[in-house]
Amino acid sequence: MTHEPFPSEGHAEVRIVAATPEVARRVAEVLRRCFASTEQRSYPVGRAGGTRLHINLGTPPDTP
């Protein structure tokens, strides 16, 4: 089993799987309101029109 490398410190990679591209985009939009993000990438999933969307988020540092 091959493991993908972890994102760099302070970042998280999020994968959204949704029935339609619109739903995936709406979820990504909410995440971008809370976190800095890079450009999202989307891929078709299955024959029924599903979408897988990847987005990288910057997480704010912990504050005491």
C-alpha positions as CSV (number, residue, x, y, z in Angstrom):
1,M,0.0,0.0,0.0
2,T,1.5,3.3,-1.1
3,H,0.9,6.4,1.1
4,E,0.7,9.9,-0.2
5,P,3.0,12.4,1.5
6,F,1.4,14.6,4.2
7,P,0.8,18.3,3.4
8,S,3.3,20.7,4.7
9,E,3.0,22.0,8.3
10,G,0.0,24.3,8.7
11,H,-1.9,22.9,5.7
12,A,-4.6,20.4,5.2
13,E,-5.7,18.6,2.0
14,V,-9.5,18.2,1.8
15,R,-11.3,15.8,-0.6
16,I,-15.0,16.4,-1.2
17,V,-17.1,13.7,-3.0
18,A,-20.5,14.9,-4.0
19,A,-23.3,13.8,-6.4
20,T,-22.9,16.9,-8.5
21,P,-20.2,19.5,-9.2
22,E,-22.4,22.3,-7.8
23,V,-22.7,20.6,-4.4
24,A,-18.9,20.1,-4.3
25,R,-18.3,23.7,-5.2
26,R,-20.7,25.0,-2.5
27,V,-18.9,23.0,0.2
28,A,-15.5,24.2,-1.0
29,E,-16.8,27.8,-1.0
30,V,-17.8,27.5,2.7
31,L,-14.3,26.1,3.5
32,R,-12.6,29.0,1.7
33,R,-14.5,31.5,3.8
34,C,-12.8,30.0,6.9
35,F,-9.4,29.1,5.6
36,A,-6.8,30.4,3.1
37,S,-6.9,28.0,0.1
38,T,-5.2,27.1,-3.1
39,E,-6.9,26.5,-6.4
40,Q,-9.2,23.6,-6.3
41,R,-9.1,20.6,-8.7
42,S,-12.1,18.5,-9.6
43,Y,-12.5,15.1,-11.2
44,P,-15.5,13.2,-12.4
45,V,-16.6,10.2,-10.4
46,G,-18.6,7.3,-11.8
47,R,-21.1,7.3,-14.6
48,A,-23.9,9.1,-12.7
49,G,-22.2,12.5,-12.8
50,G,-20.6,12.6,-9.3
51,T,-17.6,14.8,-8.6
52,R,-14.5,14.5,-6.5
53,L,-13.0,17.9,-5.6
54,H,-9.5,18.4,-4.0
55,I,-8.6,21.7,-2.2
56,N,-5.6,22.6,-0.1
57,L,-6.2,24.7,2.9
58,G,-3.9,26.8,5.1
59,T,-4.7,26.4,8.8
60,P,-4.1,29.3,11.1
61,P,-1.5,28.7,13.8
62,D,-2.8,27.7,17.3
63,T,-3.2,30.7,19.6
64,P,-2.8,30.5,23.3
